[in-house]
Amino acid sequence: MVNELRSAEVVLERLRRAGDAPDPGDYYLLAKAIAAGADFLVTGDKPLLAVQRIGHARIVTPRRFAALLDR
């Protein structure tokens, strides 16, 4: 388990700082969304929702994402 945590730490260190997250603790989420080529970043975090988009990923609430899936 420790080795898995170490490899995850290396991956996080390699991610570039992405965008202007309202909370510096959220930079990794934005960086992961960009690195993964995500279409959506789903969150209930209001300051992060205010960013609206990172790369080509839309930042949406779980309710909005569920509504988009129902289409």
N, C-alpha and C positions, 0 to 999 in steps of 0.2 A: 504494500500500500504506500509506503514511503517513497518508493521509486516512482510510482504513478504520480504522486503529488509533485515530485521534483520535475518530472517531464512536463507536467501542466504548468509549472512555474516558468520553465524555459520558454514555452509557447507564449505565455503572457508577456514575458520580457521582450519577445521579438515583435509583438504587435506595436505598430506605430500609434502615437497619440492621434486620435481622430476627432475632429470637430471641436466644438466648444460646449462641452457638457456643463450644465449649471452646477453640478456636483462633481468635483474631481474624482470621486469614487466611482463615477459612471463612465469614465473614459474607456475602460476596458470593454464595456458593453457596445459602445459605438465602434470601437476598433474591431471587435469580433464581428459585428454586423457587416462592416466593410470587407473584412478579410474573407468572410464566408459568402459574400455576394448575396446577402439576404434581401428578400423583397420586402420583408416586414420586420420590425422590432416591436414586440408586443409588451406593453408595460402599463401599470397603473400609476406610475410616478409622474405627478403633474408637472414638475419642472422639466423632466425629460420629454414629456409629451409636447411641451411648448417648442422644442427644437423642430418638431414636425417631420424632418427628413434628414437622413445621413447617407451620403452617397446616393444610391438609387433606392434605398430602403425607406419606406414610410414608417413613422413611429406612431402606433395606434394603441388604443385601449383594447383589452380583451373583448369587450362588447362589440366594438367596431370590427375587430378581426373576425369574430363569429358571424357578424352580419355579412361581411364580405364573402365568407365561406358558403353562406346560404344562397348566394346568388347563382 
